[in-house]
Amino acid sequence: MKRETLSQLNAERSARRPAIVVTNIATGEQRLVKAADIAKDPLHAELDKYLRMGRSELIQVGDDNLFLNIYAPTARLIIIGAVHISQTLAPLAQSLGYDVCIVDPRTAFASPERFPDVQVIADWPEAVLPSMNVDRYTALAALTHDPKVDDFALLHALERGCFYIGALGSRKTHAKRLARLKDAGESDNSLSRIRSPIGIDIGAVSPPEIAVSVMAQITASLRLPTAGVGVPRESVPA
């Protein structure tokens, strides 16, 4: 890899922006495709497909064999609320390769004893999230049912373009939530990105089952075709 290409690639990775190095196997010629340029690239369909899958791949285009080397940031999951659902959701997400952090100002819940091997921050979201570099490779699940805790986190996730934003609560609870967030200045289009009731409908009853449904919905938002990173398909169940 040429030094200039490597330098550009390292800059993209440092900024948690995905990038793809396309190598012609026969000639050794390489080019770097940044995420912002994928839509206008001649190989945009293939680049989008394998970037979503997070998998490098050898493809054939005409007479050329091209190797797509995918460099995607590690996906992160920020869980707002050290609740029972979180006790299953956090290790489940970790098993799928996510970096996981739980944020909850309630110290009685946000303890290492309840969440071994998971980063737990016992503080308010407004004190924590702005310094966490929340981005388009971040999923956020708000699970406390408490507007004083959840609302800022949801607004921040919308502002930062998280690829998945979900909130626990009934439809009635969510309607009240939407009214508050709209009063805070969010548009109907922006608020439509919040998945609530959270999780894919699998008939979940127990906290572990709800955690499975949430993780399935997060996975679908990351891996299935989208209108752009961070914009879930309409066909993904809400």
N, C-alpha and C positions, 0 to 999 in steps of 0.2 A: 504494500500500500504506500502510495506517495505521501511524503511528509505533509503536504498541504491538505490532502484528503483526511489524513489521520488527525491533524490539528482541528479541522472543521468538525469531524466526527466527535472528538473529545469535547469540543465546545457544546455540541448538541446534547451529549450524554450528561455533561455537568449541569445543564439547564433542565434536565428531565424532559427533553424533547426527543421523540422517537426519530430514528433515521435508518435508512437502508443503503447498504453498499451493493451495487449491482456489478458483477464481474462476468465478463465474457470468458468462458472457459478456454476457448481456442486461442484467443489473442492476449488474454490477460488484462485487457483494458478494463478499467474500473471507473465508476462514477458514484457520487454520493447523492442520494435523494433525501432531502429534508421533508419532515411531515407537512410543512406548509406548501410544498411543491408537488405532493403526490397527485392531487386532483388534476393537474395539467400535464402530468407525465404520460408518455405513450403507453406505459405499462401500468397505468393507474389501477386497473381492476385487479391485476395480480399483486401489486404492491399493497393495496388495501386489504386484500384477502389474507395474505400471510402476515401482515402487520397485526391484524386483529387476532390471528391465531398465535402470534408471538413465536413463530417457527420459521427458521431459515429453510430454504428450499431450492432445489435445482429445477428450473423450468426450461421449456423449449419454446422459442419464439422464431417462427420461420425456420431458417437453417441454423440458428444460433442457440447454443446451450448457455443459459445464464444462471449464475448462482446468486440468489437473493440472501444476503446476510442481514438478518433483522436485528436491530438494536432498539429494544423497547424498554422504557423504565419499568422497574418493579412496581406493580400495582400496589396501592395502599388502601387500607380500610380504616377509617376513623369511626369509632363507635361512640356515640354520645349516650352515656348511661351505663353504669356498671350494674346491670340488672340480670335477672335469671337467663333471659335470652342470650345475653352477651357471653355468659359462661360457656355456652356451646358454640356461638357464632365466632368468637375470637379464635379458639384453637382450630375450628373448621377452616376458617380463612387462612390461617397460618399453614395448615396442611396443603393448601392449594397454592402456596407461594406468596401470599400477600404479606406485606409489612402491616402490622396491626397495632393500633393505639386506642386505648379507651380513655375517654375524658368524662369526668363527673366530679362536681364540686362537693358531693356528699361523701365525706371521708368514711362514714360507716359502711358504705358500699364499695368505694374505690380503694380497695386494699390488696396488697400483693398476695395475701392468704387466699382470697377468693379468686384471684387470677394469676396463678403461677406461670412464669415464662411469658407473660404479656406485659407490654409497657402500659402502665396505668398512671394517669395524671389526675390528681385530686385538686382540680381547679376549675374555674368557670371557662367555658368555651371562648368568651371574648378576650380572656387573658392568655389563652393558649394558641388558638388557631391562627391568628395573624402571623405568628413567627414560624409556622409549620410548613410553609411553602405548599399549601393545598393547591392542587393543579388538576389537569384533565386526566391524569392517571390515578386519581383519588376517588374512592367511593366513600360516601358518608351515610351512616344509618343513625337516625335520631330515635332513641328508644325510651326516653324518660317519662313521656306524657306531661312534662312540666314546661310550659311556655317560657319560663324564665331561663331554662337551660337549653331547650331545643331551638327556640326561634332564632337566636343569633347564629347558631351553627348552620341552620338551613339557609339563612340569608347569605352567610359567608360562602357556603358551598355553591349556591346559585351564582354569586359574583365571580367565583374562581373557576366556574365551568366544570365541576366534577362530572365524571362520566356516569355516576349513579348517585341519586339522592333519594333516600327513603325515610319515611316517618311512621312510627307506630301510632295506631289510633283508629277508631271507628270512622265511618264516613261523616257522622255528625261532628265528631271531634275535629276531623280534618277540615270540614267546612268552616268551623270557627277559626282554625289555624290559618286558612287561606285568607279570611277576612282580615286577620291581624297583619299578615305579611303584605297584603295589598295596601293596607293603611300605612305600612312602612315604605311603600314606594315601588313594590314589585308589580310587574304587569301580569295579566292573565296568562300570556304565552310563556313567560318565565316560570310561573308557579305550576304550570302543567307538567313540568319536569319532575316534580316531587311525586314519588310513588307512595300512595297511601290509599287504602290499607296496605302496609308494607308486605312484600313477598308475593311469590306466585301462589295462586290459589290451589293448594293441594289438600285442602281440608284439615290443615294443621290445627292442633288443639294445644298441645303442650309446648313449653318454651323451647325444648330441643327441636321439635317439629317446625316451629315458626322459624328458628334459626336456619334450618335446612332450606325452607322456602325463600328466605331472604338471600341466602348465599346463591341459590339457583338464579334468582332474579339479577343479582349482581353479575354473575357469570354471563348471563344472556346479554346484559347491557355492554359488557366488555367484548364479547366474542362474536355476537351476531352482527350482520350488516347494519350500518347506521348511516345517517345523513351527515356524519362527521363525528370525530371522537367526542364523546360526551353528550351525544344526542341519541337517546335510545329509540329503537324502532317502535312504531305505533303497534306492531303486531305482538310485541312482547307483553305478556299478561301483566296487568297492574294490580 
